[in-house]
């Protein structure tokens, strides 16, 4: 009996030591110059990369380098998508991620492999922001950010064009940088508000002239198979995209479930109330169902976390934050309410793998953090998200209504 007790205690001690070893560790990582400083900013400012080094500091991050991670593209079942495209030094992840999503949708629907212009959508989004800004006499957000459903909204108003007909890059530029353009528009709009000169036609015309100067003038027609057609015709007749066929799924406790609600974040500047709000468990099971049944999704949320690691290109919730089993609606809402979860990045979820009994997702990214590895590596421009990161930090996604038919039956409005 005594021997059995000793063996039991020994077993429990060893088990406890092993459990301790499995706990995630944190370290202070020094900032390093990467793709953003060495490539994007060099293109933007025409200066040597060494002058663009980040300030000397260290960031508190999970040490994922000691973990076995599924951070190889080949491990994942993925669906057709174009190679990752950099958004450069522009705050337009919402456009890049959602245009990537619609390119995959075009392939799913028609089997065409197309590359669409992100900046065409950005251009007209600025025009629409200007209209709302004038209507509200300057009391409407005029910034680079927006939401995934803005793309379908711009599709309805202005159609779409191929990338080769409108790149938004002029003067030999390779990467987007909208700082000067945005500063000029801000300065002009500030003068409008100061002088109280609310001539909408004149204001929109001036904003367009600034956009044209920095991005080029967007086309009013494109040539397909030798025939000139409008951007709206290109969207409907060639791409076969119907903007109204796409829905936005959200999960927040502060709004009622199974109703269309407002996603109350700054980038939802036009105050859309078309988000289908559902409980968190259903939010996660719906993402699983979509990706397992051939549908990719445009998804957005917060990537400013200790478990979001550009070095390994992986994102997870470390054990020193909250155990995966404790992630629930309250934990998610708590972070959204105290603004430690913010709406700061849009990405394209394109694949999945089950690795050591955990679901991981393949993420196509337009940001610079996913580009600090070898430019020739298959993983260049991708991230790998463990499901707990999505459960806690990703707030909403866009998908075709056919992927969520049964879910939508629960909505009365």
N, C-alpha and C positions, 0 to 999 in steps of 0.2 A: 504493500500500500504506500509506504514511504517513498519507495523507488518510483512509483507511478506519479506521485505528487511532484517529485523532483523533475521527472521527464516533462510533465505538463508545464511546470514553471519555466523550464528551459525552452520549451517550444514557444511559449507565449513571449518570452524575452526576445528570441530570434525573430518571431513574427513582428514584434514591435520595432525592432531594429530595421527589418526589411521595409516596414511601412514608413519609417522615418526616412529611409534612403529614397523612397519614391516621391517624397515631398519635393515640390519645385523650389529651386533656389533662385535668389535674386542677386544681381550684381550691379555695380555702377559702370556703365559702358561709356567710354569717351566718344565724343562726336567725331566723325571722320568725314572728309570730303568724299562724295560719291558721284553718282551719275548727274545729280542736280547741279553740283558745283563744277564738275569737270566737263560736262557736255552742254547741259541746257543753258546755264548762266554764261558759259563761254560764248555760246552762239548769241545769247541775248545782248551781251554787253561788249563783245569783241575784246575781252581782256584775258590775260593769262589765268588759268584755273587756280594757280597758287594764291592769287589775290582774292579768291572767292571762298577761302576756307571758312568753315563755320566757327563761331566763337569757341574758345576753350571752355568746355563744361562737360559734365558727365550726366547721363540719364539713367534713372533707376529702371532696370528692365529685368524680366525673367531670363535666366540663363538657359536657353533652349539648346545650346550647342552640346550639352551632355545627354540629351534625350534622343532616343531613336524616333525619327520622324518620317512621315510619308511625303517628303518634299522633292519627289521626282515626278515629272509630268507623266512618264510612261506608266506609272502605277494606276492612273485614273481612267475610268470610263468617261469620255468627254464627247461633246457634240460639236458639229462643225462651227467654226468661228474664224474670222480673220486673225492674223498675227497681232499681238498687242501693239497698240499705237500710243505714243507718249503725248500727254496733254501739255507738255512743256512747262512753262512758268505761268500758266493761265489757270484760274480757279474754275475750270469747266469740266470737272470729273463727271458731273451729272449728264452732260452731253456726250462725252466720249463713251461712258459705260452704257448708256441707253442706246446710242447709235450702234454700238457693238452688238447689243442685244437684238436690235431690229435687223441687223445684217444676218444674224443667226435665224431669225424668224423668216426672213425672205428665203433662206435656204431650206428651212423646214417646210415651208409652204410651196415653193416653186422649184427648189433644187438649183436656183441660180446663186452663183458666188459673186456678190457685189461688194464694192467698197463705197460707202456713202460719206458725204461731207458732214463733219461735226460742226464746223464753223458756220455753215449755212444756217443751221438751227440756232447757234449762238447769236448770229447777227440779228435774226428776227425776234429772238427773245429780248434783246436789248431794245428793239423798237417797241415791243409790247410793254416792256417795263417803263419806257418813256411815256407811253400813253397813260398808264395807270398813275405814274408819278405826277403828270399834269392834272389828271382828274382829281387827285387827292391833294393838289396844291403843295407838292413836295413832301407829303407825309406817307410815302411808300418806298419800300426798300429798292435801292438802285445799286446792285452789286453784281459780282461775277457768278454767285451761286444760284442754283435753282434745284428743282426736283425732277425725278425721272419722268413723271407724267407731263412735264412741260414739253417733252419731245413730241408725244402724240398730239398735244395741243397745238404746237407749231406745225406739225404735219397737216392738221385739218385746215389751218389758216394759209399755209404757204407751200405745202408739198415738201418734196425732198429732191436732192440732186446728187449725182455721183461725185466722189472726191475729186476726180480729175477735172471737173468743170468748176470747182470752187474749193481751193485749199485753204484760203485765209492766210497764206504765207506769201509775202511780197518782199522784194529787195534782197533776194538771195537767202532769206531766212530758212532754217531747217526746223526750228522749234517755235512754238507759240509763246509769246510774251505780251500780255495785254496791259501791263502796268502804265505805260505812257498814254495809251488810248483811254484807259479808264480814268486816269488823272485829268485828261483834257475834257472828257465828258463831265466829270464831277465839277470841274471849275466852271464850265459853261452853265450847268444846271444851278449851281450856287448863285451865279450872276442873275439868272432868270428869277430865282426866288427873292433875291435882294431887291431887284428892280420891280418885282411884282408884274412882270411882263408875260402873262399867261396866254400867249398865242400858240395854240397847239400845233397848227400846221407848220409854223416857223420853227418851233422847238424840235419837232420830229425831223424836219428837213435838215436842221443843223446837226442833230445826232447822227443821222444817216451819212452826212458828209464826213463826219469824223470817222465813223465806221468804215466808209469807203476808202478813206485815206490810209487806214492801218490794215484793213483786211482785204481790200478790193471790193468792187461792186458785185453783188450776187447776180447770177444769171436769171433772166426771165424765161429762158427756154433751154432745153438740152437736146442733143442729137442722139437718137437711139435707132439703130438700124437704118441710118441715112435719113431719118424723119425727125423734124423738129416738133417737140412737144413741150408742154408746160411742166413745171415741177409737180403740180397737182396730178397731171396725167401720168407722169412718171411714177408717182406714188401708187396710184390706183391701177393703172393699166399694165405697168411693167413689174413693179414690186409686189403688187397684189396685197398691199397693207391697208387694212381698214382701221383707222385710229380708234374708233369706238369699240373695237373688239378686245381692247386691252383694259385690264383692271389693276387697281393698286390695293395691295393687302397690307394691313397694319395691325400691330398688337400693342395697345397701351390700355392700362386700367382706367385712366382718367376719363375715357369716353365709353359709352355703352357698346357692348358687343352686339354683333350681327346688325349693325346699322352703318350707314355711310356717315363718316365724321370728318372733322377738320384735323389735319396733322399740324399742330400749332408750333411750327418752327419758322425761323426767319426766312429760309430759302423757299418756303411755300408763300411767296410774296403776294400771290393773287388770291390767297386764302381758299384754296380748293377744299371742298367738303366731300370729295368723291372717294375717300379712303375707306375700304371695307375693313372694319375693325373686328378682330377675332381673338379668342383666348390664346395664350402663349403655346400650350401644347398642340393646339390645332394649327397654329402658325408654323411650328416646326414640322409637324406631320404633313402639312400641305407642301412645304418646300421639298420634303423627301419624295412625296408623290409626284410632284412636277418633274424633278430631275430624273427620277427613275422611269418616267413615262415619256421621255424625249423632249421635254420643255426646259429650256434655260430660263433664267430670271435675271432681271436687273434689280440689284439689291443695294440698300444704303443704310448707313449708320455711323458708328464711332470706331475709329482706328487709333485713337490716342491712348493706348493702354500699355501696361507693362508687359502683357503677354503678346503684344503685336511686335514681331521681331523681323526687321528687314534682313538681318544677317542669315537666318535660316529660311526666310520667306514664309514663316509659319505664324499662325495666330491661334492662341488658345487662352483660356482663363486659368491662370496659375493657382495652385492650391493655397498660396498665401493670400489670395484675394477672396475667393469664395469657392467651396467645393462644388463640383458639377451637380451633385445631388441636391444642393440647396438653391440652385438657380430656379426661381419661380417668378410668377407675375409680380409679386411684391418686390423682389430683388431688382427686377428689371425696371419697374416703375420708380422705385426709390432713386435709382441712378439717373433716370430721365428727369425726375422732378428736381433733384438737386444739381442738375446740369453737369454731372460727371459723365453722363452719356449725352453726346451732342450729335447733331446731324451733320457730320463733317466730310463724308466721302461716299461716292457712288462707285460701284464695281459690277462686274458681270460674272455671275455664277454659272459655270459651263460644264461641270463634271463632278464625279464623286468616287469615293472608294471607302470600303470598310477595312480599317487597319487596326489589328489587335482589339477587335470588338468595339471600335469607336468609329463613328461616321466622320469622314473628312470631305471637304469640298474644294474643288479646283476653281480658283478665282482668276479671271483675266483683269488686269489692272492697268490704268493709264498713268498712275502716279510714279514718281521717281524712285521710291523706296524699293520697288520690285525689280529695279534695273541696276543694282550694284554688283551683280555677278557678271560672269563672262557673257559678252554680248552675243556670242555664238551658241550659248547654252540653250537647251530646249526650255529651261525654266525662266529665261529672261522675259520679264513682264508679267509674271504670275505670282500668286500667293496661294497658300494652302491653309484653309481655315478648319479647325476642329469645330464640331457642331456646337459645343458649349459656348464658343465665342459668338456664333450667330445667335444663339438663344438669348444671351445676355445683352449683346451690343448692336446687333443689326435690327433696325426698327421697321422697315417696310420693304416690299418688293413689287415689281410689275411683272405681270404674266398674261398670256392669252386666256380669254374667258373659257375656252374649251378645256383648259387644264384644271379648272376649278368649278365645273358645272354643278356638282352636288353641293359644294360649299355655298355657291351663290343662291341656291334655293332657300337658304336660311335667312336671307335678307329681304325684309319687307319693303325697303325703299331703294 
